[in-house]
Amino acid sequence: MTRSKTARWRLALLAFLIAAFACVALRRRGEARVLDARMHHLGDDVTPEWTEASAKPESSPLEIHFDSEPNQGEWLLEIAARDVDNEWALALGGQEFARLKKVNDELRVAYYAVPDGLIVRGRNTLTVRPKDKPEDDMTVGRVRLYERSLREVLRLGRVEVRVRERSSGEPIPARLTVASGDGSLLDVYYAERPETAVRPGIAYTSDGACTLEVPEGRCQVWASRGMEWSVDHAEVEVAFGGRAPIELALEHEVDTTGWVAADTHVHTLTFSGHGDASVEERLVTLAGEGIELAVATDHNHQTDYRPLQEQLALSRYFTPVVGNEVTTDNGHMNAFPLDPAREVPPYEETDWKKLVAGIRAKGAKVVILNHPRWPEDGKDPLAKFGFDDRTGLNAAGQEFTFDCIELVNSDSPTSPPRIVLPAWYALLERGLRFTGVGASDSHAVGVIVGQGRTYVPSAASDPAAIDVDAACKAFLEGRVSVSLGMLATITIAGKGMGDTLETPERELEAEVEVRHPSWVTPRLLELVVNGTIAATVALDGRADGDAPHSKKRRVRIPVPPRDSWIVALASGDKVTAPFWSMSLPEATAITNPIFVRR
């Protein structure tokens, strides 16, 4: 061997020894080994707004090669990702062991346990591959490997939560919101089971029990169950490897006797193809938010919850209804009830009169125009027809034959109710009696199903035995009330929502009741006559007839000497607490009209 070759050999040996010693040192300190420091853009569209990776996508699957000793026991992968909407599998040596966690349009780090023995001695290949939609654009990378378990790396401790109904002591479904001592949501680990739906900072439980693991330190847990129930809260110190039991109790605060809570706009990833809530998780969240009449409205698909509801022992909590969000190029319409075995309505139709006729031909009794002012920037369905909020007419001459219009969509922050109301008022002024409704449009576990909802009159005391035909009749007759954190009702001379009052009187007295939980603060009541505010009354003071969770007001309002309509609109503070954080600007309750005939 020549001297130069000997020197090169010694240098190579020295580099190998330095790397080996460094690797041993890292393992002793428990630090991560970088497998890939880059971020990769996978998908099929150019995305210059994502600066951490190339704007132009790479081909998928992504393969990351690395050398290793075999893992004896669980190891941990740390992976950063952005905008993960669809299913992406993680595999080692061709064997799938996890799915990339769903992430909104933000760059987020997540952890994935690698099972014992999956990493082999020598060359390994980590693959990130799409399950079915390679066009889903996202970024992924900055992959690091810990040769320790998830529990060791994150220093997890157990939090054992039990939620009960206060008066009976019985366990009830609920949402758990989990945060650190400073209020920021905590990632939750090892809480998944058929009775739960888990996301960062959130764990729904359908049986009132949930054991979860979080990093050591101060931990806050809230239990909630939708806008009718109280909230309970506890704070504990979590020790690494320790156990912290929490008992929480909820009380039914809002009196909804004679009413049932309906969400007429509900999705699943399973059948709508986007969002992140599987159909199993959707059923758990419906029970956890206290929805009693749940209308399944996956896009151009008729989903029947009932078989799975029975399998998950959730039948007693709500009555499911098969519906369909008939999704077209110029608007979406929810329709129910439908037969899951029948062909879906003809969603390619662009003429709304023919579209609605086709929907009714499939058996639907109720047809709702969804989010009429979304998407924004003039792309909403009403804008496409040249709709005029002042006259209720549209330049296209399109005939509106649907039954209801969505006033509250709690997942549409760009089109809050006060943006939608002028269109509804204009239609009412033209004599078109479209019933106002509220809904959540939830596609994800973290988007609160039933936050926007509709209260429907019902004689049923059993949530599993609601008369769906009677509920449809109430929608069609305008006897329902729109809710976002509050429930409002109105009566005038013994008449209620949907009724017609025949009177020559020029001034009428409306009795309005606004019901709310302890954690929602009503501020203002507005009485609207023919699209104009006729009276305003403060709700944040105390008045005769008020109760801890109810505000009652008698309001004299002038009414013109012509046929008219009267609506009550209550508003209150936006809920920002983590257990029910709102994207819309204010809590809202909207009654449907009482009509006055001269």
C-alpha positions in Angstrom: 0.0 0.0 0.0 1.4 3.4 -0.9 1.9 6.1 1.6 -0.9 8.3 0.0 -3.3 5.3 0.0 -2.4 4.6 3.7 -3.1 8.2 4.6 -6.5 8.1 2.9 -7.3 4.8 4.6 -6.4 6.3 8.0 -8.5 9.4 7.3 -11.5 7.3 6.3 -11.1 5.1 9.4 -10.8 8.2 11.6 -14.0 9.7 10.0 -15.8 6.4 10.6 -14.7 6.3 14.2 -15.7 9.9 14.8 -19.1 9.2 13.3 -19.5 6.0 15.3 -18.5 7.7 18.6 -20.9 10.6 17.7 -23.7 8.2 17.1 -23.1 6.4 20.4 -23.0 9.8 22.1 -26.3 10.8 20.6 -27.8 7.6 21.6 -26.5 8.0 25.2 -27.9 11.5 25.4 -31.2 10.3 23.8 -31.0 12.8 21.0 -32.5 12.3 17.5 -30.7 11.3 14.4 -31.5 13.3 11.3 -32.7 11.0 8.5 -33.6 13.9 6.1 -33.2 17.6 6.8 -35.2 18.7 3.8 -38.9 19.4 3.2 -40.5 17.8 0.1 -43.5 19.0 -1.8 -45.7 16.1 -3.0 -48.8 16.5 -5.1 -49.5 17.9 -8.6 -49.9 21.7 -8.3 -47.3 24.6 -8.1 -47.4 26.1 -4.6 -45.1 29.1 -4.3 -46.7 30.2 -1.0 -45.1 27.2 0.7 -41.5 28.5 1.1 -40.0 25.6 3.0 -40.0 23.3 -0.1 -39.9 23.6 -3.8 -42.9 25.2 -5.4 -42.9 22.5 -8.0 -44.0 19.0 -6.7 -41.8 16.0 -6.6 -43.1 12.6 -7.8 -44.5 10.4 -5.1 -43.9 8.1 -3.2 -41.1 9.8 -1.3 -38.3 7.5 -0.3 -35.8 8.2 2.5 -32.9 5.8 2.8 -30.9 5.4 6.0 -28.6 2.9 7.7 -29.3 1.6 11.2 -29.0 -1.1 13.8 -32.3 -3.0 14.3 -34.8 -1.5 16.8 -35.3 -3.7 19.8 -38.4 -2.1 21.3 -40.4 0.8 20.1 -38.5 3.7 18.5 -39.9 7.1 17.4 -40.0 9.1 14.2 -40.5 12.9 14.2 -41.8 14.3 10.9 -42.9 17.8 9.9 -45.8 18.3 7.5 -48.1 20.9 6.1 -51.7 20.7 4.6 -52.2 17.0 4.9 -55.8 16.5 3.8 -55.9 13.0 2.4 -54.5 9.6 3.4 -50.7 9.2 3.3 -49.1 6.0 4.5 -45.8 5.7 6.3 -44.0 2.4 5.6 -40.6 0.8 6.5 -39.3 -1.9 4.3 -42.7 -1.9 2.5 -44.7 -2.5 5.7 -47.2 0.2 6.6 -47.0 1.2 10.3 -48.8 4.6 10.4 -50.7 7.3 8.5 -49.5 10.9 8.4 -51.6 12.9 10.8 -54.0 15.4 9.2 -52.7 19.0 9.3 -54.3 22.2 8.2 -52.5 24.8 6.2 -49.7 25.1 8.7 -46.3 23.5 9.2 -46.6 21.1 12.2 -44.4 18.4 13.8 -45.9 15.0 14.7 -44.6 11.8 16.2 -45.0 8.2 15.0 -44.2 5.1 16.9 -42.1 2.5 15.1 -43.0 -1.0 16.3 -40.3 -3.3 17.6 -38.2 -5.0 14.9 -39.5 -3.0 11.9 -36.1 -1.3 11.4 -33.5 -3.8 10.2 -29.7 -3.9 10.4 -28.1 -2.1 7.4 -30.1 -0.2 4.7 -33.7 0.8 5.5 -36.2 2.8 3.4 -38.9 5.0 4.9 -41.6 5.6 2.3 -44.3 8.3 2.3 -47.0 7.3 -0.2 -50.5 8.4 -1.0 -53.3 5.9 -0.3 -55.5 6.9 -3.2 -55.1 10.6 -4.2 -51.6 11.5 -5.3 -52.8 14.9 -6.3 -53.2 16.0 -2.7 -50.6 18.8 -2.4 -48.7 18.9 0.9 -45.1 19.2 2.2 -43.4 16.6 4.4 -39.9 16.1 5.7 -37.4 17.1 8.4 -37.4 13.5 9.5 -35.6 12.5 12.7 -35.3 9.1 14.4 -35.2 8.6 18.2 -33.9 5.3 19.4 -36.4 5.5 22.3 -40.1 5.1 22.8 -42.7 7.9 22.4 -43.3 7.8 26.2 -39.6 8.2 26.9 -39.0 11.0 24.4 -42.0 13.1 25.3 -41.9 12.1 29.0 -45.6 11.2 29.1 -47.9 10.7 32.0 -51.4 9.3 32.2 -54.6 11.4 32.7 -57.6 9.3 33.6 -60.8 11.3 33.0 -64.4 10.3 33.9 -67.4 12.5 32.9 -70.8 12.1 34.6 -74.2 13.7 34.5 -74.3 15.7 37.7 -77.7 14.8 39.1 -77.8 11.1 38.2 -74.1 10.3 38.4 -74.4 8.3 35.1 -71.5 8.5 32.6 -72.3 10.6 29.5 -70.7 11.3 26.1 -68.6 14.5 26.1 -65.9 16.4 24.5 -62.6 16.7 26.4 -60.4 19.7 25.7 -56.8 19.3 26.9 -54.3 22.2 27.4 -51.1 23.0 29.1 -50.9 25.3 32.1 -50.7 28.4 29.8 -53.8 27.4 27.9 -52.2 26.1 24.7 -53.7 22.9 23.4 -51.7 19.7 24.1 -51.1 16.8 21.8 -52.9 13.8 23.2 -51.5 10.2 22.9 -52.7 6.7 23.4 -56.4 7.7 23.7 -57.7 6.1 20.6 -60.3 3.3 20.9 -63.7 2.7 19.2 -65.4 4.9 21.8 -63.2 7.9 21.2 -62.3 10.5 18.5 -59.0 12.1 19.2 -57.1 15.1 17.7 -54.5 17.5 19.1 -56.0 18.9 22.2 -59.3 17.1 21.8 -60.7 13.7 22.9 -64.4 12.9 22.4 -65.6 10.0 24.5 -69.0 8.2 23.9 -69.0 6.4 27.2 -67.8 9.2 29.6 -64.3 7.6 30.0 -61.0 8.4 28.5 -57.4 7.6 29.5 -54.9 9.7 27.6 -51.3 10.6 27.9 -49.7 14.0 27.8 -46.2 15.4 28.4 -45.3 16.0 32.1 -46.2 19.3 33.6 -49.4 21.3 34.4 -52.4 20.0 32.4 -55.9 21.5 32.2 -59.0 19.5 31.1 -62.4 20.8 30.2 -65.5 18.6 29.7 -68.3 20.0 27.6 -71.4 18.7 25.7 -72.7 21.3 23.3 -74.6 24.5 24.0 -77.2 23.0 26.3 -74.8 21.8 29.0 -72.5 23.3 31.6 -68.8 23.0 31.4 -66.5 21.5 34.1 -62.8 22.0 34.4 -59.9 20.5 36.3 -56.1 21.2 36.5 -53.6 18.6 37.5 -49.8 18.1 37.7 -48.8 15.3 35.4 -45.6 13.4 36.3 -43.5 11.3 33.8 -44.8 7.8 34.1 -47.4 8.9 36.7 -51.2 8.7 36.9 -53.6 11.7 37.4 -57.3 10.9 37.9 -59.9 13.5 37.0 -63.6 13.4 37.8 -65.8 15.9 35.9 -69.6 16.5 36.1 -71.9 18.2 33.6 -75.4 19.7 34.1 -78.1 20.2 31.5 -78.5 24.0 31.9 -80.7 25.0 28.9 -84.3 23.9 29.1 -85.2 22.5 25.7 -88.4 20.8 26.7 -90.4 20.3 23.5 -87.4 20.9 21.2 -84.7 18.7 19.8 -81.3 19.8 18.5 -80.7 19.0 14.8 -77.6 19.4 12.7 -78.6 19.3 9.0 -75.1 19.5 7.6 -72.7 16.9 8.6 -69.8 15.2 6.8 -67.3 12.4 7.0 -63.9 11.8 5.4 -65.1 8.2 4.7 -67.8 9.3 2.3 -67.2 13.0 1.4 -63.5 12.4 0.7 -62.1 15.4 2.6 -61.8 16.6 6.1 -60.6 14.1 8.7 -63.6 12.6 10.5 -64.1 8.9 9.8 -67.8 7.9 10.0 -67.1 6.1 13.3 -65.5 9.3 14.7 -68.4 11.3 13.4 -70.9 9.3 15.4 -68.9 9.7 18.5 -68.7 13.5 18.1 -72.4 13.7 17.5 -73.1 12.0 20.8 -70.4 14.1 22.5 -72.0 17.4 21.3 -75.6 16.5 22.2 -77.1 16.4 18.7 -80.4 14.5 18.8 -81.4 14.7 15.1 -78.4 14.0 12.9 -78.7 14.4 9.2 -75.9 12.7 7.2 -75.0 15.0 4.2 -71.9 13.6 2.6 -71.2 15.1 -0.9 -73.3 13.3 -3.5 -73.6 10.2 -1.2 -76.4 8.8 0.9 -74.9 7.7 4.2 -76.9 5.6 6.7 -75.5 5.9 10.2 -77.8 3.4 11.8 -75.9 0.1 11.4 -72.7 1.5 12.7 -74.5 3.5 15.4 -75.9 0.2 16.7 -72.5 -1.4 16.5 -70.9 1.4 18.6 -73.8 1.3 21.1 -74.8 4.9 20.3 -78.4 4.4 19.2 -79.9 5.9 22.3 -78.3 9.3 21.8 -79.7 10.5 18.5 -82.0 9.7 15.6 -80.0 9.5 12.3 -81.4 10.7 9.0 -80.1 9.7 5.6 -79.4 12.9 3.6 -77.2 14.1 0.8 -75.3 17.4 0.1 -76.2 17.6 -3.6 -73.0 19.3 -4.7 -73.1 21.1 -8.0 -70.9 23.6 -9.8 -73.2 26.5 -8.8 -74.3 25.7 -5.3 -74.8 23.0 -2.7 -78.2 21.8 -1.4 -78.9 19.4 1.5 -81.7 17.1 1.0 -83.4 14.6 3.3 -84.7 12.0 4.0 -83.4 9.8 1.3 -83.1 6.1 0.7 -79.5 4.9 1.0 -80.2 2.2 -1.6 -81.5 4.6 -4.2 -79.6 6.4 -6.8 -78.3 9.8 -5.8 -80.0 12.9 -7.1 -78.8 14.3 -10.5 -76.0 16.7 -9.2 -74.8 17.7 -12.7 -78.0 19.8 -13.3 -77.3 23.5 -13.3 -80.8 24.9 -13.4 -82.0 25.0 -9.8 -85.7 24.4 -10.6 -84.8 21.2 -12.4 -82.2 20.3 -9.8 -84.7 20.6 -6.9 -87.3 18.7 -8.9 -84.8 15.9 -9.4 -84.0 15.8 -5.7 -87.6 15.6 -4.8 -88.1 12.8 -7.3 -85.6 10.7 -5.2 -87.9 11.1 -2.2 -86.5 14.1 -0.3 -89.0 16.1 1.7 -86.7 19.0 2.7 -84.3 20.8 0.4 -81.9 23.4 2.0 -79.8 26.0 0.1 -76.4 25.7 1.9 -74.0 28.6 2.7 -75.6 30.9 0.1 -72.8 33.5 0.5 -69.9 31.1 0.3 -67.4 30.9 -1.3 -66.5 34.6 -1.0 -65.3 37.1 -3.7 -68.4 36.9 -5.7 -68.2 33.2 -6.3 -71.2 32.2 -4.1 -74.2 30.7 -5.8 -76.4 33.8 -5.3 -73.8 36.1 -6.8 -73.5 33.8 -9.8 -77.2 34.4 -10.6 -76.8 38.1 -10.1 -78.9 38.1 -6.9 -79.9 41.6 -5.5 -80.2 41.8 -1.7 -82.5 44.9 -2.1 -85.1 43.3 -4.3 -84.8 39.6 -3.9 -84.6 39.2 -7.7 -81.8 37.6 -9.7 -80.5 38.7 -13.1 -80.5 35.1 -14.4 -84.2 34.8 -13.8 -83.5 31.6 -11.8 -86.6 30.2 -10.0 -85.9 29.3 -6.3 -87.9 26.2 -5.3 -85.9 24.9 -2.4 -87.5 25.0 1.1 -84.9 26.4 3.5 -81.9 28.6 3.5 -78.8 28.2 5.8 -78.4 31.3 7.9 -75.8 30.0 10.3 -73.0 27.8 9.0 -70.5 27.6 11.9 -67.6 26.6 9.7 -68.0 29.5 7.3 -66.2 32.4 9.0 -66.2 34.5 5.8 -70.0 34.5 5.6 -71.4 35.1 9.1 -75.2 35.4 9.6 -75.2 39.2 9.1 -73.8 38.7 5.6 -76.6 36.2 4.8 -79.6 37.8 6.5 -80.1 40.6 3.8 -80.7 37.9 1.1 -83.2 36.1 3.4 -85.0 39.3 4.3 -85.3 40.2 0.6 -86.8 36.8 -0.3 -89.3 37.2 2.6 -90.2 40.6 1.4 -91.1 39.1 -2.0 -93.5 36.7 -0.2 -91.1 33.6 -0.5 -91.3 31.7 2.7 -87.9 30.0 3.0 -87.3 28.6 6.4 -84.0 29.8 8.1 -81.8 27.0 9.5 -78.5 26.6 11.2 -75.8 23.9 10.8 -72.2 23.1 11.4 -70.9 21.8 8.0 -68.3 19.9 10.1 -65.9 17.8 8.0 -63.4 17.3 10.8 -63.2 16.1 14.4 -61.8 19.5 15.5 -64.6 21.5 13.8 -67.4 21.3 16.4 -70.3 19.4 15.0 -73.6 20.9 16.1 -72.0 24.3 17.0 -74.4 25.8 14.4 -77.7 23.9 14.8 -81.5 24.1 14.4 -84.0 23.5 17.2 -87.0 21.6 16.0 -90.3 21.2 17.9 -90.8 17.5 18.9 -93.0 15.6 21.3 -90.3 12.9 21.6 -88.7 12.5 25.0 -86.4 9.8 23.7 -83.6 11.1 21.3 -83.6 7.8 19.6 -87.3 7.9 18.7 -87.8 11.3 17.0 -90.5 11.4 14.4 -88.6 12.4 11.3 -91.7 13.1 9.2 -92.9 15.5 11.9 -89.5 17.1 12.0 -89.6 17.6 8.2 -93.1 19.1 8.5 -91.7 21.6 11.1 -88.9 22.6 8.7 -91.3 23.2 5.8 -93.7 25.2 8.0 -91.0 27.4 9.4 -91.5 26.3 13.1 -87.8 25.8 13.8 -85.2 28.1 15.4 -81.6 28.9 14.3 -78.9 28.5 17.0 -75.3 29.4 17.5 -74.8 29.2 21.3 -78.3 30.4 22.2 -82.0 29.4 21.5 -84.6 32.0 20.8 -88.4 31.7 20.6 -91.0 34.4 19.8 -94.8 34.6 20.4 -97.2 37.4 19.4 -100.8 37.2 20.6 -100.4 33.4 21.0 -98.9 32.9 17.6 -95.4 31.4 17.1 -92.8 30.9 14.4 -94.4 30.0 11.1 -97.9 31.1 12.2 -99.9 33.9 10.6 -101.6 36.5 12.8 -104.6 38.4 11.4 -104.9 41.8 13.1 -105.5 45.4 12.2 -103.3 46.6 15.1 -100.5 49.0 14.2 -98.4 48.1 17.3 -97.8 44.6 18.6 -96.2 43.1 21.7 -93.7 40.4 21.0 -92.6 38.1 23.8 -89.1 36.7 23.2 -87.2 34.2 25.2 -83.4 33.7 24.8 -82.0 30.6 26.4 -78.3 30.1 26.9 -75.7 28.1 28.9 -73.7 29.8 31.7 -70.7 30.2 29.5 -72.5 32.2 26.7 -73.3 35.9 27.4 -76.3 37.4 25.4 -76.0 41.1 24.8 -78.7 42.4 22.4 -82.1 41.5 21.1 -83.3 43.0 17.8 -86.8 42.8 16.5 -86.9 42.9 12.7 -90.0 43.9 10.8 -89.9 43.5 7.0 -86.1 43.6 6.9 -85.8 46.7 9.1 -84.8 46.8 12.8 -88.0 48.0 14.6 -86.7 47.7 18.2 -83.6 46.9 20.1 -83.4 45.7 23.7 -80.4 45.0 26.0 -80.0 41.5 27.2 -77.0 41.9 29.5 -79.1 43.5 32.3 -81.5 41.8 34.7 -85.3 41.9 34.0 -88.4 40.4 35.6 -88.9 36.9 34.4 -85.2 36.3 33.8 -83.6 33.0 35.1 -79.9 32.0 35.3 -80.1 30.5 31.7 -83.0 32.4 30.2 -83.7 36.0 29.2 -87.4 37.1 28.6 -88.4 40.4 27.1 -91.7 41.9 26.1 -91.2 44.4 23.3 -93.7 46.7 21.7 -93.0 47.1 18.0 -94.7 49.2 15.3 -96.0 47.3 12.3 -97.0 49.0 8.9 -100.5 48.8 7.6 -99.7 45.9 5.1 -98.9 42.3 5.3 -95.7 41.9 7.2 -93.3 39.5 8.9 -91.4 39.7 12.2 -88.2 38.0 13.2 -86.3 38.1 16.5 -82.5 38.2 16.4 -80.4 37.7 19.6 -76.6 38.2 19.7 -73.9 37.8 22.3 -70.2 37.6 22.9 -68.1 35.3 20.7 -67.0 32.2 22.6 -63.2 32.0 22.6 -62.8 29.4 25.4 -60.9 26.4 24.0 -63.7 23.9 24.7 -66.1 25.7 22.2 -64.0 28.2 20.3 -66.0 29.9 17.5 -64.9 31.1 14.1 -68.0 33.3 13.6 -67.9 36.8 15.2 -70.7 36.5 17.7 -73.1 34.0 19.4 -76.4 34.2 17.6 -80.0 33.0 17.8 -82.5 33.7 15.0 -86.2 32.9 15.0 -88.2 32.2 11.9 -90.9 34.7 11.1 -94.4 35.3 12.5 -96.5 36.6 9.6 -99.0 39.4 10.0 -101.9 39.6 7.6 -104.0 42.7 7.2 
